[in-house]
Amino acid sequence: MPVKVSKRRAEVAKKVDPKKYYTLAEAMDLVKEVNTAKFDASVDVHVKLGIDPKKADQALRGTVSLPHGTGKTKKVLVLSTADRETEALAAGADYFGLEEYIKKFQEGWLDVDVVIATPNVMAQLGKVARVLGPRGLMPNPKTGTVTVDITSAVNEVKKGKIAFRADKTGGIVHAGVGRVSFTPEKLLDNANELISTLVKLKPSSSKGTYVISVTVASTMSPGIKVDTKGIKV
């Protein structure tokens, strides 16, 4: 049975030429035009990289601090010992604790965007690694979410630091770079920061074309293909 497309969606789809590769700046202008959501949708960048994520040295992951933030206030949980509670809450953490949150995770609670932990409690998180890992919530030193500096970690997340990783099947990084309410200039700045960070993290063992494709889309818009010729690797 064919999928029914709304009249509005059909109209905006005509504005995107599926055969054309747009500049990143053009894509950020266009993604605002063709958004059909009635809410402040996320603007996402999808970057396919020339890596083999099944190889340990090419399993790319990292963080980037977006100049203009994500447009979304993230809920942060800090897991540590009781003596760090005042510091965590003063930094802006939404939740603080340890054993009670491990239990909540085991019971299915996942109402949080980022989990930060101090190194001395990581052993206890093994109980919920299979719950947090697949959802990208497991604290990891590579993303700055395992740290003794709770204040800096919480502040960075609240200001717009995001974590990303290449998926295991296609080597694609999916990341939100703002909302459709952002100006095209702010979306462009954030997208450039993400892409330049990915380029800096290119694994030395990656051969051939590194940035294979870039696509921009909002939560409910057609994908806009970006010309990668201007991306220096």
Secondary structure, 3 states (H helix, E strand, C coil): CCCCCCHHHHHHHCCCCCCCCECHHHHHHHHHHCCCCCCCCEEEEEEEECCCCCCHHHCCEEEEECCCCCCCCCCEEEECCHHHHHHHHHHCCCEEECHHHHHHHHCCCCCCCEEEECHHHHHHHHHHHHHHHHHCCCCCHHHCCECCCHHHHHHHHHHCEEEEEECCCCCEEEEEEEECCCCHHHHHHHHHHHHHHHHHCCCCCCCCCCEEEEEEEECCCCCEEECHHHCCC
